[in-house]
Amino acid sequence: STLSQRINGKWDIWEFNASKCRFTEAEAEVLIDHALHEAERGFPFTHQSLYEKGEEILKAKGAAQGTPFKPLGKQWSHNFLNRY
């Protein structure tokens, strides 16, 4: 069935889930680098700091594309850490 779906142009679950991600791989790298940079400076990791940086990126992205800003969810930073 998987082969049949691929031949017919349907997405697999990995592609579908990737399409729902609000950050590109490059933006995710910026968030990871932010967390590492904070650690190098001796600041402990906080979900709030990661959340704020994520929202900052989304606000800039929305302003550049002319789309409204939609805030991140409450558990976003936990999900981001699980993914990356």
N, C-alpha and C positions, 0 to 999 in steps of 0.2 A: 504494500500500500504506500510505503514511503517513496519508492521509486515512481509509482504512478502519480503521486502528488507532485513530485519534483518535475516530472515530464510535463505536467499540466500547468506548471508555473506557480504552484502554491508554495508559501513560505513554510520552512520548518519552524519548530518552536523557538529555537535559538534566534533566528532572524526576526521573528515576531516580537520576542522580548526585547531584542536590541532596538527595534524601531520605537519602542515606548520610552526608551531612555531619554532623559532631558538634556544630557550632556554628551558632547562628542568625545571621542577618545582623547583629543588634544586638551579639551577642557577638564576632563578627568585627571589628566597628567598635571595640569595646573593645580588642581585641588590636592593631589598627592604631594606635589612639590611644596605646597603651602604647609602641609602638616609636617613634612620633613624639615623644612626651614625653621618652623617654630620649635621643633625638637632640638635642632642644632643650636638655637639661641638659648636653650635651657628652659623653655616654657613647657609645662606638661600638656599633653594632648587634651583638648576638650571638644566635645561634640558641638558646643555652641560656636566655637571658632570656625570649625569646618562648615557648619550650617551658614554662618554669616558670609563666609567666602563664597559658598555655593550660590547664595542669594545675590551677592554682588555680581557674580558672573551672569546669572540669569537676567538681572536688571539691565546690564550693559548689552547683553545679547538681544533682549526685547526692544531696547531703545534703538539699536542699530537696524533691526528688522521691522520696526514699527508695529510690534505686537504687544498686547497687554501683558503685564507681569502677573504670573501666577505663582504664589509662594510655595515653597517646599513643604512636604508633610512633616509631621512631628517625629516620625521614625526614620526620616530620610538619611541622616548621618549614619545610623546603625546599618541600614541596608547598603549604603555606599561602602562602608568598611567591609561588610560581608562579601561584596562583589569584588572589591579591589584589595 
